[in-house]
């Protein structure tokens, strides 16, 4: 029996960060907890990946779950030359400033962990606690288990055409196996 998605759409918000519309989910009270999913600019990963965790986390924290730059329902970088990790890093820092947050607990999953780790290193006074979830992006490559082989195999089965519920599900199921 599938688990129902618990994303409360009434808690979705948008904020403008330097001309880019950013979608985020906000709920709860207490210390701020920012959540960032994995993926790269142009992938479908977004805050919805955390949907089953949000109600429980909001019981203890003031949760901000973010669609990263160019993902989910957040806008793309404004210029072609802004499609870089460094721009995404600056944009994420500006987002936190725009939301008026400091001393945040921050969690990143997969490529989101790379982002929040670098943010923590660059702005140590901003982050109270750093949480890394399911990320090989910060570990050395093991030649016995190349990190991208499983990922490439998932996409061999994705049908051509626009994303569908079934095609998007392939990656999430593959990562959860």
Secondary structure, 3 states (H helix, E strand, C coil): CCCCCCCCHHHEEEEEECCEEEEEEEECCCCEEEEECCCCCCCCCCHHHHHHHHHHHHCCCEEEEECCCCCCCCCCCCCHHHCCHHHHHHHHHHHHHHCCCCCEEEEEECHHHHHHHHHHHHCCCCEEEEEEECCCCCCCCCCCCCCCHHHHHHHHCCCCCCCCHHHHHHHHHHHHC
